[in-house]
Amino acid sequence: MIHPRLQVLEKRFSPSILTPLYEPLFEQHQLKVYLKRDDLLDPIISGNKWRKLKYSLNHALTLDKNTLVSMGGAYSNHLHALAFTGKLLNLKTKGFIRGERPKYLNPTLRDLLKWGMTLEFISRSDYRQLRTYQHYDALPDLNANEYWLPEGGTSELALKGVAELIDEINQPFDWICSPCGTGTTLAGMINAVSKECQVLGISALKGGDFLRNEVKSLLSTEIGVRENWSINLNYHFGGFAKTKPELLTFIMQFEQDHGIEIEPIYSGKMLFALYDLIGQGYFNAGSSIIAMHTGGLQGKRSA
């Protein structure tokens, strides 16, 4: 049962539609490509950030918690969405930020403060320690009225929210392709698709080998062993939130061609990878591919 306050919040959202993409490259390789427009859900609580937050927020409200506590980097889409959602739901928010407090706050951090989030900057070693606390009440010294959300909103409840995007797709598809940061979105999709569908993650991180084990740890035991997924580590462009001229040129051209805004941290890298892999003949002719636009357009400000 969805909490009434969340039902009110969801009413402000727009539908996440499937938009067909037309390119000579796709015709040449006899492929149909669609973009799942989770960026349209909301300008701020957009994409997979909302998917991962939904049922954790529902749990927190059901437990009558009044403060949401989480963690992220200085450009975190997760904290950005969480702070704004907390403001709308009249919940307090607190964020542990990786690294020293900068002399000048970037636009993301300024938004967090504007929406009432309390910020605490911590060392990278302390940040790594926070990653070990995975349960909503696992964080040491957590107050009775506080609810802990791990990095990126990762939890079993997050997987439930991600699975709903698969339910919204009302046509057959052979592949679904998504950016990959923590592995939660990818795991949620693997849990929800048929075993005949291939799930491809594009790591936004340099050294993202660990993501494979992260995803495996999140997969439901009820679906049995799944071999229908993979993570490509070759399109990080130097690391998380890093870019290169060819990526920025691709994004500019994509936006001109399709009138759809994308960002360089997640969806831009994924779409670059998709186009490149299609050019290499990676997908079988006749395949139908869905690419996930995971929102987070505020990340353009850090490019």
VEXZATI-61191 format. One line per field, with one value per residue (C-alpha): residue number from 1; x, y, z. Coordinates in nm, 3 decimals, always signed. Layout:
REM residues N
k: c(NUM / ...)
xx: c(X / ...)
yy: c(Y / ...)
zz: c(Z / ...)
This chain:
REM residues 303
k: c(1 / 2 / 3 / 4 / 5 / 6 / 7 / 8 / 9 / 10 / 11 / 12 / 13 / 14 / 15 / 16 / 17 / 18 / 19 / 20 / 21 / 22 / 23 / 24 / 25 / 26 / 27 / 28 / 29 / 30 / 31 / 32 / 33 / 34 / 35 / 36 / 37 / 38 / 39 / 40 / 41 / 42 / 43 / 44 / 45 / 46 / 47 / 48 / 49 / 50 / 51 / 52 / 53 / 54 / 55 / 56 / 57 / 58 / 59 / 60 / 61 / 62 / 63 / 64 / 65 / 66 / 67 / 68 / 69 / 70 / 71 / 72 / 73 / 74 / 75 / 76 / 77 / 78 / 79 / 80 / 81 / 82 / 83 / 84 / 85 / 86 / 87 / 88 / 89 / 90 / 91 / 92 / 93 / 94 / 95 / 96 / 97 / 98 / 99 / 100 / 101 / 102 / 103 / 104 / 105 / 106 / 107 / 108 / 109 / 110 / 111 / 112 / 113 / 114 / 115 / 116 / 117 / 118 / 119 / 120 / 121 / 122 / 123 / 124 / 125 / 126 / 127 / 128 / 129 / 130 / 131 / 132 / 133 / 134 / 135 / 136 / 137 / 138 / 139 / 140 / 141 / 142 / 143 / 144 / 145 / 146 / 147 / 148 / 149 / 150 / 151 / 152 / 153 / 154 / 155 / 156 / 157 / 158 / 159 / 160 / 161 / 162 / 163 / 164 / 165 / 166 / 167 / 168 / 169 / 170 / 171 / 172 / 173 / 174 / 175 / 176 / 177 / 178 / 179 / 180 / 181 / 182 / 183 / 184 / 185 / 186 / 187 / 188 / 189 / 190 / 191 / 192 / 193 / 194 / 195 / 196 / 197 / 198 / 199 / 200 / 201 / 202 / 203 / 204 / 205 / 206 / 207 / 208 / 209 / 210 / 211 / 212 / 213 / 214 / 215 / 216 / 217 / 218 / 219 / 220 / 221 / 222 / 223 / 224 / 225 / 226 / 227 / 228 / 229 / 230 / 231 / 232 / 233 / 234 / 235 / 236 / 237 / 238 / 239 / 240 / 241 / 242 / 243 / 244 / 245 / 246 / 247 / 248 / 249 / 250 / 251 / 252 / 253 / 254 / 255 / 256 / 257 / 258 / 259 / 260 / 261 / 262 / 263 / 264 / 265 / 266 / 267 / 268 / 269 / 270 / 271 / 272 / 273 / 274 / 275 / 276 / 277 / 278 / 279 / 280 / 281 / 282 / 283 / 284 / 285 / 286 / 287 / 288 / 289 / 290 / 291 / 292 / 293 / 294 / 295 / 296 / 297 / 298 / 299 / 300 / 301 / 302 / 303)
xx: c(+0.000 / +0.146 / +0.143 / -0.109 / +0.164 / +0.351 / +0.033 / -0.005 / +0.358 / +0.328 / +0.034 / +0.273 / +0.476 / +0.448 / +0.441 / +0.771 / +0.711 / +0.895 / +1.036 / +1.156 / +1.498 / +1.559 / +1.913 / +2.065 / +2.300 / +2.007 / +1.850 / +2.182 / +2.201 / +1.826 / +1.762 / +1.473 / +1.588 / +1.368 / +1.447 / +1.261 / +1.206 / +1.235 / +1.374 / +1.015 / +0.888 / +0.988 / +1.248 / +1.423 / +1.304 / +1.377 / +1.465 / +1.598 / +1.649 / +1.274 / +1.244 / +1.500 / +1.358 / +0.988 / +0.950 / +1.217 / +1.028 / +0.709 / +0.875 / +1.009 / +0.667 / +0.500 / +0.744 / +0.661 / +1.021 / +1.072 / +1.437 / +1.605 / +1.981 / +2.201 / +2.538 / +2.687 / +2.947 / +2.944 / +2.745 / +2.515 / +2.192 / +2.065 / +2.110 / +1.973 / +1.652 / +1.634 / +1.666 / +1.392 / +1.165 / +1.217 / +1.114 / +0.796 / +0.710 / +0.795 / +1.071 / +1.409 / +1.713 / +2.080 / +2.361 / +2.713 / +2.927 / +3.248 / +3.558 / +3.645 / +3.405 / +3.503 / +3.562 / +3.283 / +2.982 / +2.880 / +2.519 / +2.424 / +2.538 / +2.374 / +2.046 / +2.075 / +2.112 / +1.832 / +1.598 / +1.690 / +1.938 / +2.197 / +2.540 / +2.830 / +3.156 / +3.355 / +3.686 / +3.703 / +3.793 / +3.488 / +3.281 / +3.397 / +3.296 / +2.945 / +2.910 / +2.914 / +2.581 / +2.313 / +2.001 / +1.769 / +1.853 / +2.215 / +2.392 / +2.556 / +2.410 / +2.102 / +1.822 / +1.486 / +1.319 / +1.587 / +1.586 / +1.911 / +1.933 / +2.262 / +2.462 / +2.250 / +1.941 / +2.053 / +1.825 / +1.586 / +1.306 / +1.486 / +1.477 / +1.099 / +1.072 / +1.304 / +1.102 / +0.799 / +0.964 / +0.974 / +0.602 / +0.541 / +0.693 / +0.402 / +0.586 / +0.835 / +1.206 / +1.525 / +1.769 / +1.753 / +2.055 / +2.119 / +2.392 / +2.545 / +2.666 / +2.591 / +2.436 / +2.096 / +1.904 / +2.064 / +1.981 / +1.621 / +1.579 / +1.742 / +1.503 / +1.204 / +1.273 / +1.224 / +1.530 / +1.516 / +1.585 / +1.945 / +2.033 / +2.341 / +2.492 / +2.740 / +2.964 / +2.995 / +3.294 / +3.657 / +3.754 / +3.395 / +3.482 / +3.332 / +2.990 / +2.947 / +2.964 / +2.742 / +2.476 / +2.503 / +2.452 / +2.131 / +1.970 / +1.667 / +1.725 / +1.369 / +1.453 / +1.738 / +2.078 / +2.063 / +2.320 / +2.133 / +2.324 / +2.662 / +2.841 / +3.065 / +3.353 / +3.495 / +3.296 / +3.376 / +3.572 / +3.829 / +3.611 / +3.296 / +3.180 / +3.478 / +3.428 / +3.623 / +3.562 / +3.420 / +3.157 / +3.052 / +3.039 / +2.819 / +2.582 / +2.550 / +2.477 / +2.225 / +2.038 / +2.028 / +1.910 / +1.643 / +1.549 / +1.610 / +1.843 / +2.094 / +2.380 / +2.744 / +2.762 / +2.521 / +2.285 / +2.530 / +2.795 / +2.540 / +2.407 / +2.758 / +2.836 / +2.514 / +2.584 / +2.943 / +2.845 / +2.579 / +2.845 / +3.059 / +2.774 / +2.730 / +2.353 / +2.184 / +1.989 / +1.618 / +1.669 / +1.458 / +1.661 / +1.540 / +1.784 / +1.715 / +1.725 / +1.784 / +1.732 / +1.973 / +1.998 / +2.124 / +2.452 / +2.504 / +2.607 / +2.920 / +3.039)
yy: c(+0.000 / +0.333 / +0.601 / +0.881 / +1.146 / +0.954 / +0.914 / +1.291 / +1.332 / +1.084 / +1.275 / +1.557 / +1.323 / +1.295 / +0.959 / +0.793 / +0.724 / +0.518 / +0.741 / +0.573 / +0.692 / +0.706 / +0.697 / +0.574 / +0.369 / +0.179 / +0.115 / -0.006 / -0.269 / -0.344 / -0.242 / -0.071 / +0.156 / +0.326 / +0.562 / +0.502 / +0.859 / +0.843 / +1.196 / +1.309 / +1.192 / +1.514 / +1.787 / +1.716 / +1.381 / +1.223 / +0.887 / +0.597 / +0.822 / +0.823 / +0.453 / +0.369 / +0.608 / +0.529 / +0.223 / +0.327 / +0.652 / +0.455 / +0.242 / +0.550 / +0.717 / +0.397 / +0.383 / +0.748 / +0.862 / +1.235 / +1.251 / +1.090 / +1.037 / +0.938 / +0.983 / +1.091 / +1.290 / +1.662 / +1.616 / +1.338 / +1.301 / +1.080 / +1.345 / +1.610 / +1.411 / +1.315 / +1.672 / +1.799 / +1.503 / +1.561 / +1.923 / +1.824 / +1.557 / +1.787 / +1.550 / +1.661 / +1.545 / +1.499 / +1.416 / +1.290 / +1.436 / +1.267 / +1.487 / +1.820 / +2.111 / +2.319 / +2.691 / +2.751 / +2.520 / +2.389 / +2.424 / +2.076 / +2.147 / +2.489 / +2.323 / +2.076 / +2.360 / +2.558 / +2.261 / +2.222 / +1.934 / +1.937 / +1.868 / +1.696 / +1.665 / +1.355 / +1.196 / +0.938 / +0.667 / +0.751 / +0.754 / +0.403 / +0.293 / +0.431 / +0.202 / -0.098 / +0.005 / -0.137 / -0.162 / +0.129 / +0.123 / +0.005 / +0.341 / +0.383 / +0.661 / +0.685 / +0.856 / +0.684 / +0.926 / +0.888 / +0.657 / +0.557 / +0.522 / +0.371 / +0.526 / +0.578 / +0.457 / +0.095 / -0.154 / -0.441 / -0.185 / +0.008 / -0.302 / -0.312 / +0.042 / -0.021 / -0.328 / -0.106 / +0.057 / -0.283 / -0.327 / +0.002 / -0.127 / -0.260 / -0.394 / -0.678 / -0.602 / -0.806 / -0.578 / -0.313 / -0.091 / +0.129 / +0.338 / +0.173 / +0.354 / +0.137 / -0.157 / -0.121 / -0.016 / -0.294 / -0.556 / -0.437 / -0.473 / -0.816 / -0.931 / -0.805 / -0.900 / -1.239 / -1.460 / -1.422 / -1.049 / -0.928 / -0.655 / -0.443 / -0.203 / +0.068 / +0.155 / +0.528 / +0.453 / +0.379 / +0.049 / -0.068 / -0.438 / -0.455 / -0.373 / -0.729 / -0.865 / -0.582 / -0.675 / -1.046 / -0.971 / -0.783 / -1.036 / -1.219 / -1.584 / -1.656 / -1.604 / -1.855 / -1.802 / -1.544 / -1.530 / -1.272 / -0.964 / -0.799 / -0.476 / -0.299 / -0.113 / +0.060 / +0.384 / +0.568 / +0.844 / +0.871 / +0.804 / +0.911 / +1.259 / +1.276 / +1.368 / +1.386 / +1.604 / +1.315 / +1.249 / +1.615 / +1.634 / +1.323 / +1.469 / +1.797 / +1.614 / +1.378 / +1.671 / +1.852 / +1.543 / +1.427 / +1.731 / +1.530 / +1.661 / +1.415 / +1.455 / +1.340 / +1.144 / +0.858 / +0.862 / +1.038 / +0.771 / +0.493 / +0.629 / +0.688 / +0.324 / +0.204 / +0.385 / +0.263 / -0.098 / -0.086 / +0.036 / -0.264 / -0.506 / -0.602 / -0.659 / -0.913 / -0.772 / -0.750 / -0.679 / -0.429 / -0.226 / -0.006 / +0.249 / +0.392 / +0.769 / +0.780 / +1.154 / +1.343 / +1.637 / +1.855 / +1.669 / +1.879 / +2.163 / +1.971 / +1.897)
zz: c(+0.000 / -0.103 / +0.165 / +0.088 / +0.088 / -0.181 / -0.385 / -0.386 / -0.490 / -0.778 / -0.921 / -1.016 / -1.238 / -1.616 / -1.800 / -1.890 / -2.259 / -2.519 / -2.793 / -3.115 / -3.235 / -3.609 / -3.744 / -4.073 / -3.853 / -3.705 / -4.046 / -4.180 / -3.905 / -3.918 / -3.558 / -3.383 / -3.101 / -2.842 / -2.556 / -2.227 / -2.115 / -1.738 / -1.761 / -1.820 / -1.482 / -1.310 / -1.378 / -1.047 / -0.904 / -1.238 / -1.381 / -1.183 / -0.880 / -0.823 / -0.905 / -0.637 / -0.378 / -0.407 / -0.184 / +0.065 / +0.112 / +0.152 / +0.420 / +0.601 / +0.602 / +0.718 / +1.010 / +1.084 / +1.035 / +0.987 / +0.871 / +0.571 / +0.594 / +0.300 / +0.132 / -0.200 / -0.386 / -0.448 / -0.772 / -0.650 / -0.847 / -0.566 / -0.296 / -0.530 / -0.579 / -0.211 / -0.083 / -0.312 / -0.234 / +0.137 / +0.095 / -0.088 / +0.171 / +0.463 / +0.577 / +0.707 / +0.510 / +0.590 / +0.350 / +0.412 / +0.133 / +0.021 / +0.059 / +0.216 / +0.201 / -0.104 / -0.076 / -0.324 / -0.337 / -0.677 / -0.804 / -0.677 / -0.322 / -0.327 / -0.426 / -0.138 / +0.111 / -0.052 / -0.006 / +0.360 / +0.355 / +0.632 / +0.481 / +0.655 / +0.463 / +0.556 / +0.462 / +0.185 / +0.437 / +0.650 / +0.332 / +0.244 / +0.593 / +0.538 / +0.239 / +0.473 / +0.630 / +0.403 / +0.618 / +0.689 / +1.061 / +1.038 / +1.060 / +1.405 / +1.623 / +1.403 / +1.592 / +1.635 / +1.392 / +1.121 / +0.819 / +0.648 / +0.271 / +0.144 / -0.140 / -0.450 / -0.263 / -0.304 / -0.128 / -0.196 / -0.194 / -0.468 / -0.689 / -0.653 / -0.782 / -1.076 / -1.176 / -1.234 / -1.535 / -1.705 / -1.639 / -1.823 / -2.149 / -2.352 / -2.656 / -2.715 / -2.691 / -2.714 / -2.532 / -2.265 / -2.211 / -1.907 / -1.749 / -1.446 / -1.133 / -0.829 / -1.017 / -0.851 / -1.161 / -1.363 / -1.100 / -1.076 / -1.451 / -1.462 / -1.192 / -1.391 / -1.756 / -1.913 / -1.940 / -2.318 / -2.291 / -2.272 / -2.021 / -2.095 / -1.843 / -1.938 / -1.645 / -1.577 / -1.353 / -1.423 / -1.262 / -1.251 / -1.235 / -0.886 / -1.030 / -1.155 / -0.800 / -0.676 / -0.929 / -0.849 / -0.479 / -0.557 / -0.789 / -0.658 / -0.570 / -0.684 / -1.052 / -1.050 / -1.209 / -1.488 / -1.767 / -1.976 / -1.862 / -1.889 / -1.798 / -2.046 / -1.879 / -2.186 / -2.201 / -1.877 / -2.059 / -1.782 / -1.479 / -1.300 / -1.409 / -1.647 / -2.011 / -2.335 / -2.641 / -2.844 / -2.577 / -2.557 / -2.937 / -2.947 / -2.686 / -2.875 / -3.200 / -3.035 / -2.883 / -3.218 / -3.405 / -3.160 / -2.950 / -2.634 / -2.365 / -2.216 / -1.967 / -1.981 / -1.655 / -1.720 / -2.019 / -2.250 / -2.196 / -2.235 / -2.564 / -2.698 / -2.615 / -2.776 / -3.103 / -3.105 / -3.037 / -3.309 / -3.550 / -3.453 / -3.532 / -3.166 / -3.194 / -3.418 / -3.714 / -3.639 / -3.269 / -3.077 / -2.824 / -2.541 / -2.400 / -2.055 / -2.013 / -1.639 / -1.598 / -1.376 / -1.614 / -1.331 / -1.392 / -1.707 / -1.478 / -1.372 / -1.725)
